[in-house]
Amino acid sequence: MRRFNSLTEVRNELAAGNITCRQLVEYYLDNIAGKAHLNAFLEVWADEARAQADAVDAKLASGTAGKLAGMVIGLKDVLAYQGHTLQSSSHILDGFKSLFTGTAVQRLLDEDAILIGRQNCDEFAMGASNETSYFGPVRNELDPERVPGGSSGGSAVAVQADLCLASIGSDTGGSVRQPAAFCGVVGLKPTYSRISRYGLIAYASSFDQVGPITRSVEDAALLLEVMAGPDEFDSTVSQQPVPAYSQLLEPQAHYRIGYIRDTLERPGLAPDIKQATETVIEQLRGQGHVVEAVDFPYLDYMVPTYYILTTAEASSNLGRYDGVKYGYRAPDATDLASLYKKSRSQGFGKEVQRRILLGTFVLSANYYDAYYTKAQRVRRLIKEQTDELLRQYDFLILPTSPTTAFRIGENTKDPLAMYLADIFTVQASLAGVPAISLPIGNDQGGLPIGMQVMSGAFREAEMLAFAKHLTESVVASAVAP
């Protein structure tokens, strides 16, 4: 069976009688087994996927199938699915099974998506390389000695390596977009509050967003259309109506596009990424779009601001894991205090412990105003400046990451170097606006290069139409085969 790049291709084959959903599931199960060395899946729901496929085949035959019939999807290990293991790739949640299904996951099931398994990720979604997982690193299919990006690394590799058609990940500061860039696929972070967070394990609640990883913009649009919208279980979700994103992919003739000058002049930016981005800029100008350099004075403050705020929220959110109610419990505890201390020190990995400690520090009475309060003020400045630029321009474009996929172990001893991998993705997260990463070529070593497109809040329809235009008429040859 050939590789499919979109649900449209799958549905055409299904309609022609060339394949069935059951055969499609078997194809992906074979691929998962044959590429187990990539460590993308923590658990495969083979029998359930086969049963779902049979049910969808019956619905297709009767004409009652949902929008996602024929789409085989993997779930990042932070999304609740009733009766299924949920660990956030952490030792501290050993043995935990979800008691309910999250809203985004339920909406996929309601539209006849076929869920095939649970995907590896950085522990509690904290990482930029998928090396902090309790279950070991995920490996990039193009070079198994390199990282896939993080934290949704298993989700990105699963799409890259043809283990499923799409994955659902989460994006706090770039965790869908950066691995999508490293793996040569499409990664979408919606506007904050566009998709319900009910059933998403919390890392930093004012940043976290569910987002799809796909091989086509069309599939990202369709998945957003299905998952987005009001939810009685999430008081923070937007009440705005959900456009039919998949039907609104026709681009305008001309756009006003800004690119942040400093992102292309930073000393840490790989030359191949700079060249690929500048090539796209010139192609857009050649098509008659207005493409102008813009200044953004807060670039150097974004990563510190992001890590102060997210570690603060993490130190609060992760307080619920104590060894008492569920998950891992230290066997050598002697009293309640030692139960807390030992369960957490043994159950949490080093990176999670580091972020909890940082967050607790910045929230402490003596340092709250010096760090947390200032970071909130800087976040407001970043948001206001980003919103102002997005009033002047239809979109902002910039690299997704300053480098292509680095080697496993290359940055693990230098947390600062690892954190700086997020320098171009955290802007959209701090401002709460949507962003999408698209593959725009490869470096001289053959590794994928990603470019980000940002738009104003709740303007996903326009952004997706422009993204489709980019992939089809500007960098069509760069899209992974």
C-alpha positions as CSV (number, residue, x, y, z in Angstrom):
1,M,0.0,0.0,0.0
2,R,1.3,3.5,-0.9
3,R,1.9,6.3,1.5
4,F,-1.0,8.7,1.8
5,N,-0.5,12.4,2.2
6,S,-4.0,13.5,3.0
7,L,-7.4,12.2,4.0
8,T,-8.7,13.2,0.6
9,E,-6.3,10.6,-1.0
10,V,-7.5,8.0,1.5
11,R,-11.2,8.7,0.8
12,N,-10.7,8.5,-2.9
13,E,-9.2,5.1,-2.6
14,L,-11.9,4.0,-0.2
15,A,-14.6,5.2,-2.6
16,A,-13.0,3.4,-5.5
17,G,-13.0,0.2,-3.5
18,N,-9.2,-0.1,-3.7
19,I,-8.8,-0.3,0.0
20,T,-10.8,-0.7,3.2
21,C,-10.2,1.0,6.6
22,R,-9.3,-2.4,8.0
23,Q,-6.6,-2.8,5.4
24,L,-5.4,0.7,6.1
25,V,-5.1,-0.1,9.9
26,E,-3.2,-3.3,9.1
27,Y,-0.8,-1.3,6.9
28,Y,-0.1,1.2,9.7
29,L,0.2,-1.6,12.3
30,D,2.8,-3.3,10.1
31,N,4.7,0.0,9.8
32,I,4.7,0.6,13.6
33,A,6.1,-2.9,14.2
34,G,8.7,-2.5,11.5
35,K,9.9,0.9,12.8
36,A,9.7,0.2,16.5
37,H,13.3,1.4,16.9
38,L,12.1,5.0,16.5
39,N,10.3,4.6,19.8
40,A,7.4,6.8,18.6
41,F,4.6,4.7,20.2
42,L,4.3,3.7,23.8
43,E,1.2,1.6,23.3
44,V,-0.6,0.4,20.2
45,W,-4.3,-0.3,20.4
46,A,-4.3,-2.9,17.6
47,D,-7.5,-4.8,18.4
48,E,-9.4,-1.6,19.1
49,A,-8.2,0.1,15.9
50,R,-9.3,-3.0,13.9
51,A,-12.7,-2.9,15.5
52,Q,-13.1,0.8,14.8
53,A,-12.0,0.3,11.2
54,D,-14.6,-2.4,10.7
55,A,-17.3,-0.1,12.2
56,V,-16.2,2.8,9.9
57,D,-16.2,0.5,6.9
58,A,-19.8,-0.3,7.7
59,K,-20.7,3.3,8.0
60,L,-19.0,4.2,4.7
61,A,-21.0,1.4,3.0
62,S,-24.3,2.8,4.5
63,G,-23.4,6.5,3.8
64,T,-23.4,7.5,7.4
65,A,-19.7,8.0,8.0
66,G,-18.3,11.1,9.7
67,K,-15.9,13.7,8.5
68,L,-12.8,11.8,9.6
69,A,-13.7,8.4,8.3
70,G,-10.5,6.8,7.1
71,M,-8.2,8.9,9.1
72,V,-5.9,6.9,11.4
73,I,-4.7,9.0,14.3
74,G,-2.2,8.7,17.1
75,L,-2.5,10.5,20.4
76,K,0.3,12.2,22.3
77,D,0.6,10.7,25.8
78,V,-1.0,13.8,27.5
79,L,-4.5,13.3,26.1
80,A,-7.2,11.5,28.1
81,Y,-8.9,8.5,26.5
82,Q,-11.2,6.6,28.9
83,G,-9.9,3.2,30.0
84,H,-6.5,3.8,28.4
85,T,-3.1,4.4,30.0
86,L,-2.2,8.0,30.4
87,Q,1.3,8.8,31.8
88,S,2.6,12.0,30.2
89,S,5.7,9.8,29.5
90,S,6.5,10.0,33.3
91,H,7.4,7.4,35.9
92,I,5.2,9.2,38.4
93,L,2.0,8.2,36.6
94,D,2.9,4.5,36.4
95,G,-0.2,2.4,36.0
96,F,-2.7,5.3,35.7
97,K,-5.6,4.8,33.3
98,S,-7.8,7.7,32.4
99,L,-11.3,7.8,33.9
100,F,-12.8,9.9,31.1
101,T,-12.2,11.0,27.5
102,G,-11.1,14.5,26.8
103,T,-13.2,16.8,24.6
104,A,-10.8,17.0,21.7
105,V,-10.4,13.2,21.6
106,Q,-14.2,12.6,21.9
107,R,-14.8,14.9,19.0
108,L,-12.4,12.9,16.8
109,L,-14.2,9.7,17.7
110,D,-17.6,11.3,17.0
111,E,-16.4,12.0,13.5
112,D,-15.2,8.4,13.0
113,A,-11.5,8.8,13.4
114,I,-9.6,5.6,14.1
115,L,-7.3,5.9,17.1
116,I,-4.3,3.6,16.8
117,G,-2.1,4.3,19.9
118,R,-0.4,6.4,22.5
119,Q,2.7,8.3,21.5
120,N,5.9,9.1,23.3
121,C,6.7,12.7,24.3
122,D,9.0,14.7,26.6
123,E,8.0,14.1,30.3
124,F,5.0,16.3,31.1
125,A,5.6,18.0,27.7
126,M,8.7,19.6,29.1
127,G,11.5,19.5,26.5
128,A,12.5,20.5,23.0
129,S,14.0,17.2,21.8
130,N,11.9,14.3,23.2
131,E,14.9,13.1,25.3
132,T,13.3,13.7,28.7
133,S,10.7,10.8,28.4
134,Y,10.9,8.1,31.0
135,F,10.6,5.7,28.1
136,G,13.7,6.9,26.3
137,P,14.2,9.2,23.4
138,V,12.2,9.2,20.2
139,R,14.4,9.0,17.1
140,N,14.1,11.0,13.9
141,E,13.4,8.7,11.0
142,L,15.7,10.5,8.6
143,D,18.7,10.0,11.0
144,P,18.0,7.8,14.1
145,E,20.9,9.5,15.8
146,R,19.1,12.8,15.8
147,V,16.2,14.1,17.8
148,P,12.7,14.6,16.3
149,G,12.1,17.8,18.3
150,G,9.8,18.1,21.3
151,S,7.8,17.8,23.2
152,S,5.5,16.1,20.6
153,G,8.4,14.2,19.1
154,G,6.6,10.8,19.0
155,S,3.6,12.4,17.3
156,A,5.7,14.1,14.7
157,V,7.8,11.0,13.9
158,A,4.7,8.9,13.6
159,V,3.5,11.1,10.8
160,Q,6.9,11.4,9.3
161,A,7.5,7.7,9.3
162,D,4.0,6.8,8.0
163,L,2.9,5.1,11.2
164,C,-0.4,7.0,11.0
165,L,-1.9,9.7,8.8
166,A,-2.1,12.3,11.6
167,S,-1.3,12.9,15.2
168,I,-2.7,15.1,17.9
169,G,-0.1,16.8,20.1
170,S,0.0,19.7,22.5
171,D,1.8,23.0,22.1
172,T,2.9,25.1,25.1
173,G,5.8,27.0,23.6
174,G,6.4,25.3,20.3
175,S,5.8,21.6,21.1
176,V,3.8,20.9,17.9
177,R,5.6,23.3,15.6
178,Q,9.2,22.6,16.4
179,P,9.0,18.8,16.0
180,A,7.0,19.3,12.8
181,A,9.8,21.4,11.5
182,F,12.5,18.8,12.5
183,C,10.5,16.0,10.8
184,G,9.3,17.8,7.6
185,V,5.6,17.8,8.3
186,V,2.9,20.3,9.2
187,G,2.3,21.4,12.8
188,L,-0.6,23.8,13.9
189,K,-0.9,25.7,17.1
190,P,-4.4,27.3,17.2
191,T,-5.3,30.5,19.0
192,Y,-5.3,30.0,22.8
193,S,-8.8,28.9,23.8
194,R,-9.8,27.7,20.3
195,I,-9.7,24.0,21.4
196,S,-10.9,22.8,24.8
197,R,-8.1,21.7,27.2
198,Y,-10.5,19.4,29.1
199,G,-8.6,16.1,29.1
200,L,-5.2,17.6,28.4
201,I,-2.6,17.0,31.2
202,A,-1.6,20.5,32.3
203,Y,1.9,21.8,32.0
204,A,1.3,25.6,31.9
205,S,-2.4,26.3,31.8
206,S,-2.3,29.8,30.2
207,F,-0.2,28.5,27.3
208,D,-1.2,24.8,26.6
209,Q,-3.1,24.1,23.4
210,V,-4.1,21.0,21.6
211,G,-2.9,20.9,18.0
212,P,-2.6,18.5,15.0
213,I,0.4,17.3,13.2
214,T,-0.3,16.2,9.6
215,R,1.2,15.8,6.1
216,S,-1.1,18.4,4.6
217,V,-2.6,21.8,5.4
218,E,-6.0,20.5,4.4
219,D,-5.9,17.8,7.1
220,A,-4.8,20.3,9.7
221,A,-7.7,22.5,8.8
222,L,-10.2,19.6,9.0
223,L,-8.9,18.4,12.4
224,L,-9.1,22.0,13.8
225,E,-12.6,22.2,12.5
226,V,-13.6,19.0,14.3
227,M,-11.9,19.7,17.6
228,A,-12.5,23.4,18.1
229,G,-15.4,25.1,19.7
230,P,-17.2,25.8,23.0
231,D,-17.2,23.1,25.7
232,E,-19.1,23.0,29.0
233,F,-16.2,21.3,30.7
234,D,-13.7,24.1,30.0
235,S,-14.5,27.6,31.3
236,T,-11.5,29.1,29.5
237,V,-12.5,27.9,26.0
238,S,-13.7,30.4,23.4
239,Q,-17.4,30.7,22.7
240,Q,-16.8,32.0,19.2
241,P,-18.4,30.0,16.4
242,V,-16.1,27.6,14.5
243,P,-15.7,28.3,10.8
244,A,-15.6,25.5,8.3
245,Y,-11.9,25.7,8.0
246,S,-11.6,22.9,5.5
247,Q,-13.9,24.7,3.1
248,L,-12.1,28.1,3.4
249,L,-8.7,27.3,1.9
250,E,-8.9,29.5,-1.2
251,P,-6.2,32.2,-0.8
252,Q,-6.5,35.9,-1.7
253,A,-4.6,37.3,-4.6
254,H,-2.4,39.6,-2.5
255,Y,-1.3,39.7,1.1
256,R,0.7,42.0,3.3
257,I,3.4,39.9,5.0
258,G,5.9,41.0,7.6
259,Y,9.0,39.1,8.5
260,I,10.9,39.9,11.8
261,R,14.3,41.2,10.7
262,D,16.1,40.1,13.9
263,T,15.1,36.5,13.4
264,L,17.2,36.3,10.2
265,E,20.1,38.2,11.6
266,R,20.7,36.2,14.8
267,P,24.2,34.6,15.0
268,G,22.7,31.3,16.1
269,L,20.6,30.9,13.0
270,A,21.8,28.1,10.7
271,P,22.9,29.5,7.3
272,D,20.7,27.0,5.4
273,I,17.6,28.0,7.3
274,K,18.3,31.7,6.6
275,Q,18.8,31.0,2.9
276,A,15.6,28.9,2.7
277,T,13.5,31.5,4.5
278,E,14.9,34.3,2.3
279,T,14.1,32.3,-0.8
280,V,10.5,32.0,0.2
281,I,10.4,35.8,0.9
282,E,11.7,36.5,-2.6
283,Q,9.2,34.0,-4.1
284,L,6.3,35.7,-2.3
285,R,7.5,39.1,-3.6
286,G,7.7,37.7,-7.1
287,Q,4.0,36.7,-6.8
288,G,3.1,40.3,-6.1
289,H,2.6,40.1,-2.3
290,V,3.9,43.0,-0.1
291,V,6.7,41.5,2.0
292,E,8.5,43.8,4.4
293,A,11.0,43.5,7.2
294,V,9.6,44.6,10.6
295,D,11.3,45.2,14.0
296,F,10.3,43.4,17.1
297,P,12.3,44.8,20.1
298,Y,11.5,42.0,22.6
299,L,13.1,39.0,20.9
300,D,15.8,38.6,23.5
301,Y,13.2,38.7,26.3
302,M,10.8,36.1,25.0
303,V,12.6,32.9,26.2
304,P,13.3,34.2,29.7
305,T,9.7,35.4,30.0
306,Y,8.3,32.2,28.7
307,Y,10.3,30.0,31.1
308,I,9.6,32.1,34.2
309,L,5.9,31.9,33.5
310,T,5.6,28.3,32.4
311,T,7.8,26.9,35.2
312,A,5.7,28.9,37.7
313,E,2.5,27.4,36.3
314,A,4.2,23.9,36.2
315,S,5.2,24.1,39.9
316,S,1.5,24.7,40.7
317,N,0.0,22.1,38.3
318,L,2.4,19.3,39.2
319,G,1.7,19.6,42.9
320,R,-1.2,17.1,42.4
321,Y,1.3,14.2,41.9
322,D,2.2,13.2,45.4
323,G,2.1,9.4,45.5
324,V,-1.0,9.3,47.6
325,K,-4.0,9.2,45.2
326,Y,-2.7,7.5,42.0
327,G,0.4,6.7,40.1
328,Y,3.8,5.8,41.4
329,R,4.3,5.5,45.2
330,A,7.8,5.2,46.7
331,P,8.1,1.8,48.3
332,D,10.6,3.0,50.9
333,A,8.5,5.8,52.4
334,T,8.2,5.7,56.2
335,D,5.7,8.6,56.9
336,L,3.6,11.1,54.9
337,A,6.4,13.6,54.5
338,S,8.8,11.0,53.2
339,L,6.1,9.6,50.9
340,Y,5.8,13.0,49.2
341,K,9.5,13.6,49.0
342,K,10.5,10.1,47.8
343,S,7.6,9.6,45.4
344,R,8.4,12.9,43.7
345,S,12.1,12.6,43.7
346,Q,11.9,9.1,42.3
347,G,8.9,9.7,40.0
348,F,9.8,12.9,38.3
349,G,12.7,13.1,35.8
350,K,15.6,15.6,36.1
351,E,14.2,18.2,33.7
352,V,10.7,18.2,35.3
353,Q,12.4,18.6,38.7
354,R,14.4,21.5,37.4
355,R,11.4,23.3,36.1
356,I,9.4,22.7,39.3
357,L,12.2,24.1,41.4
358,L,12.6,27.1,39.1
359,G,8.9,27.7,39.2
360,T,8.7,27.4,43.0
361,F,11.6,29.9,43.2
362,V,10.0,32.6,41.1
363,L,6.8,32.2,43.0
364,S,8.4,32.5,46.4
365,A,7.6,35.5,48.5
366,N,11.0,37.1,48.2
367,Y,11.2,36.8,44.4
368,Y,7.6,37.0,43.2
369,D,7.8,40.6,42.2
370,A,11.3,40.5,40.9
371,Y,10.6,37.7,38.5
372,Y,7.0,36.5,38.1
373,T,5.3,39.9,38.2
374,K,7.9,41.4,35.8
375,A,7.5,38.5,33.4
376,Q,3.8,39.0,33.3
377,R,4.4,42.6,32.4
378,V,6.8,41.7,29.6
379,R,4.3,39.1,28.3
380,R,1.8,41.9,28.0
381,L,4.3,44.0,26.0
382,I,5.1,41.1,23.7
383,K,1.4,40.4,23.1
384,E,0.6,44.1,22.4
385,Q,3.5,44.5,20.0
386,T,2.6,41.2,18.2
387,D,-1.0,42.2,17.9
388,E,0.0,45.6,16.6
389,L,2.1,44.0,13.9
390,L,-0.7,41.6,13.0
391,R,-3.0,44.6,12.5
392,Q,-0.6,46.1,10.0
393,Y,0.1,42.8,8.2
394,D,-2.0,39.8,7.4
395,F,0.8,37.4,8.5
396,L,4.2,37.3,10.1
397,I,6.7,34.7,8.8
398,L,9.8,33.5,10.5
399,P,11.9,30.3,10.9
400,T,10.4,27.7,13.2
401,S,13.7,26.8,14.8
402,P,17.2,28.3,14.6
403,T,18.7,24.9,13.6
404,T,17.6,21.6,12.0
405,A,17.4,18.4,14.1
406,F,20.5,18.1,16.3
407,R,22.1,14.9,17.6
408,I,20.7,13.0,20.5
409,G,22.6,14.1,23.6
410,E,24.1,17.2,22.0
411,N,22.2,19.7,24.2
412,T,21.2,17.7,27.2
413,K,24.1,19.0,29.4
414,D,23.3,22.6,28.6
415,P,19.7,23.5,29.5
416,L,20.1,27.1,28.2
417,A,21.1,25.8,24.8
418,M,18.0,23.5,24.8
419,Y,15.7,26.3,25.9
420,L,17.0,28.6,23.1
421,A,15.7,26.1,20.6
422,D,12.3,27.7,21.4
423,I,13.3,31.3,20.6
424,F,11.2,31.6,17.5
425,T,8.1,29.6,18.6
426,V,7.4,31.1,22.0
427,Q,6.2,34.5,20.6
428,A,2.9,33.0,19.3
429,S,2.5,31.2,22.6
430,L,3.1,34.3,24.7
431,A,0.7,36.3,22.5
432,G,-1.9,33.6,22.3
433,V,-2.1,33.8,18.5
434,P,-2.2,30.9,16.0
435,A,0.9,29.7,14.2
436,I,1.7,26.9,11.8
437,S,5.0,25.3,10.8
438,L,5.4,24.3,7.2
439,P,8.3,22.4,5.5
440,I,10.2,24.6,3.1
441,G,13.1,22.5,2.1
442,N,16.1,20.7,3.5
443,D,19.6,21.7,4.6
444,Q,22.8,20.4,3.0
445,G,22.6,17.3,5.2
446,G,19.1,16.5,4.0
447,L,17.4,17.5,7.2
448,P,14.0,19.3,7.0
449,I,13.7,23.1,7.4
450,G,10.5,24.6,8.8
451,M,9.0,28.0,8.5
452,Q,6.3,29.5,10.7
453,V,3.3,31.6,9.7
454,M,1.6,33.6,12.5
455,S,-1.8,35.4,12.1
456,G,-4.1,37.4,14.4
457,A,-6.2,35.7,17.1
458,F,-9.0,33.5,15.6
459,R,-7.8,34.1,12.1
460,E,-6.9,30.5,11.5
461,A,-9.0,30.4,8.3
462,E,-6.9,33.1,6.6
463,M,-3.7,31.6,7.9
464,L,-4.6,28.1,6.7
465,A,-5.5,29.4,3.2
466,F,-2.2,31.2,3.0
467,A,-0.3,28.1,4.3
468,K,-1.9,26.0,1.6
469,H,-0.9,28.5,-1.0
470,L,2.7,28.4,0.3
471,T,2.9,24.6,0.2
472,E,1.3,24.4,-3.3
473,S,2.8,27.3,-5.2
474,V,5.8,28.6,-3.3
475,V,7.6,25.6,-1.8
476,A,5.7,22.7,-3.3
477,S,8.9,20.8,-4.0
478,A,9.9,21.0,-0.3
479,V,6.9,19.0,1.0
480,A,8.0,15.6,2.2
481,P,7.1,12.8,-0.3
